[in-house]
């Protein structure tokens, strides 16, 4: 499973990878990410939402039979 997650992550745009990494691997809050990146929390929430959707879609496609 972790191999599949790695494949999906590398297929995402770098900004999506970064926000997912910060949120789930580094376990930082949206407020912490926003402060470090110089963005508003709302902008980070929106980015995270788009990144999650892209991750789900890429994972779904990976799991489909050829």
C-alpha atoms as an extended CHARMM CRD file, in Angstrom:
* protein
*
        66  EXT
         1         1  UNK       CA              0.0000000000        0.0000000000        0.0000000000  PROA      1               0.0000000000
         2         2  UNK       CA              2.7670000000        2.4910000000        0.8170000000  PROA      2               0.0000000000
         3         3  UNK       CA              4.2550000000        1.8270000000       -2.6270000000  PROA      3               0.0000000000
         4         4  UNK       CA              0.9260000000        2.8130000000       -4.1990000000  PROA      4               0.0000000000
         5         5  UNK       CA              0.7690000000        5.9600000000       -2.0810000000  PROA      5               0.0000000000
         6         6  UNK       CA              4.2880000000        6.8760000000       -3.2010000000  PROA      6               0.0000000000
         7         7  UNK       CA              3.3240000000        6.4040000000       -6.8500000000  PROA      7               0.0000000000
         8         8  UNK       CA              0.2300000000        8.5610000000       -6.4110000000  PROA      8               0.0000000000
         9         9  UNK       CA              2.1780000000       11.2870000000       -4.6090000000  PROA      9               0.0000000000
        10        10  UNK       CA              4.7760000000       11.5310000000       -7.3860000000  PROA      10              0.0000000000
        11        11  UNK       CA              1.9700000000       11.9840000000       -9.9270000000  PROA      11              0.0000000000
        12        12  UNK       CA              0.6450000000       15.0630000000       -8.1070000000  PROA      12              0.0000000000
        13        13  UNK       CA              1.8020000000       18.6370000000       -8.7450000000  PROA      13              0.0000000000
        14        14  UNK       CA              4.6320000000       19.6560000000       -6.4070000000  PROA      14              0.0000000000
        15        15  UNK       CA              2.4810000000       22.1550000000       -4.5040000000  PROA      15              0.0000000000
        16        16  UNK       CA             -0.0920000000       19.4440000000       -3.7600000000  PROA      16              0.0000000000
        17        17  UNK       CA              2.7020000000       17.1180000000       -2.6440000000  PROA      17              0.0000000000
        18        18  UNK       CA              4.0710000000       19.8050000000       -0.3390000000  PROA      18              0.0000000000
        19        19  UNK       CA              0.7730000000       20.5910000000        1.3830000000  PROA      19              0.0000000000
        20        20  UNK       CA             -0.0960000000       16.9070000000        1.8590000000  PROA      20              0.0000000000
        21        21  UNK       CA              3.3940000000       16.2630000000        3.2350000000  PROA      21              0.0000000000
        22        22  UNK       CA              3.1570000000       19.2030000000        5.6480000000  PROA      22              0.0000000000
        23        23  UNK       CA             -0.3110000000       18.2530000000        6.8700000000  PROA      23              0.0000000000
        24        24  UNK       CA             -0.0690000000       14.4700000000        7.1370000000  PROA      24              0.0000000000
        25        25  UNK       CA              3.6020000000       13.5510000000        7.4150000000  PROA      25              0.0000000000
        26        26  UNK       CA              4.7640000000       16.5460000000        9.4640000000  PROA      26              0.0000000000
        27        27  UNK       CA              1.3540000000       16.7570000000       11.2200000000  PROA      27              0.0000000000
        28        28  UNK       CA              1.2670000000       20.5470000000       11.0080000000  PROA      28              0.0000000000
        29        29  UNK       CA             -1.9310000000       22.5270000000       11.3520000000  PROA      29              0.0000000000
        30        30  UNK       CA             -3.3730000000       24.5780000000        8.5320000000  PROA      30              0.0000000000
        31        31  UNK       CA             -2.4970000000       27.7110000000       10.5190000000  PROA      31              0.0000000000
        32        32  UNK       CA              1.1330000000       26.5960000000       10.8540000000  PROA      32              0.0000000000
        33        33  UNK       CA              1.4180000000       25.8310000000        7.1470000000  PROA      33              0.0000000000
        34        34  UNK       CA             -0.1810000000       29.1660000000        6.2560000000  PROA      34              0.0000000000
        35        35  UNK       CA              2.1870000000       31.1070000000        8.5140000000  PROA      35              0.0000000000
        36        36  UNK       CA              5.2740000000       29.3880000000        7.1240000000  PROA      36              0.0000000000
        37        37  UNK       CA              4.1750000000       29.7830000000        3.5100000000  PROA      37              0.0000000000
        38        38  UNK       CA              2.9900000000       33.3760000000        3.9340000000  PROA      38              0.0000000000
        39        39  UNK       CA             -0.5490000000       32.4900000000        2.9030000000  PROA      39              0.0000000000
        40        40  UNK       CA             -3.9250000000       32.7920000000        4.5460000000  PROA      40              0.0000000000
        41        41  UNK       CA             -5.3400000000       29.7510000000        6.3330000000  PROA      41              0.0000000000
        42        42  UNK       CA             -8.2710000000       29.8240000000        3.8960000000  PROA      42              0.0000000000
        43        43  UNK       CA             -5.8810000000       29.5920000000        0.9330000000  PROA      43              0.0000000000
        44        44  UNK       CA             -4.1230000000       26.6110000000        2.5070000000  PROA      44              0.0000000000
        45        45  UNK       CA             -7.4530000000       24.9290000000        3.3070000000  PROA      45              0.0000000000
        46        46  UNK       CA             -8.4950000000       25.3800000000       -0.3070000000  PROA      46              0.0000000000
        47        47  UNK       CA             -5.1700000000       24.0380000000       -1.5850000000  PROA      47              0.0000000000
        48        48  UNK       CA             -5.3970000000       21.0690000000        0.7610000000  PROA      48              0.0000000000
        49        49  UNK       CA             -8.9230000000       20.3290000000       -0.4210000000  PROA      49              0.0000000000
        50        50  UNK       CA             -7.8200000000       20.3400000000       -4.0710000000  PROA      50              0.0000000000
        51        51  UNK       CA             -4.7570000000       18.2290000000       -3.2240000000  PROA      51              0.0000000000
        52        52  UNK       CA             -6.8860000000       15.6280000000       -1.4260000000  PROA      52              0.0000000000
        53        53  UNK       CA             -9.2890000000       15.4330000000       -4.3650000000  PROA      53              0.0000000000
        54        54  UNK       CA             -6.4100000000       15.0250000000       -6.8140000000  PROA      54              0.0000000000
        55        55  UNK       CA             -4.8820000000       12.3380000000       -4.5940000000  PROA      55              0.0000000000
        56        56  UNK       CA             -8.1720000000       10.4150000000       -4.4110000000  PROA      56              0.0000000000
        57        57  UNK       CA             -8.6260000000       10.5990000000       -8.1760000000  PROA      57              0.0000000000
        58        58  UNK       CA             -5.0550000000        9.4800000000       -8.9020000000  PROA      58              0.0000000000
        59        59  UNK       CA             -5.3760000000        6.6290000000       -6.3900000000  PROA      59              0.0000000000
        60        60  UNK       CA             -8.6750000000        5.5380000000       -7.9380000000  PROA      60              0.0000000000
        61        61  UNK       CA             -7.1200000000        5.4880000000      -11.4200000000  PROA      61              0.0000000000
        62        62  UNK       CA             -4.1650000000        3.4740000000      -10.1380000000  PROA      62              0.0000000000
        63        63  UNK       CA             -6.5520000000        0.8970000000       -8.6830000000  PROA      63              0.0000000000
        64        64  UNK       CA             -8.5750000000        0.4850000000      -11.9040000000  PROA      64              0.0000000000
        65        65  UNK       CA             -7.9430000000       -2.6140000000      -13.9900000000  PROA      65              0.0000000000
        66        66  UNK       CA             -6.2050000000       -2.0120000000      -17.3230000000  PROA      66              0.0000000000
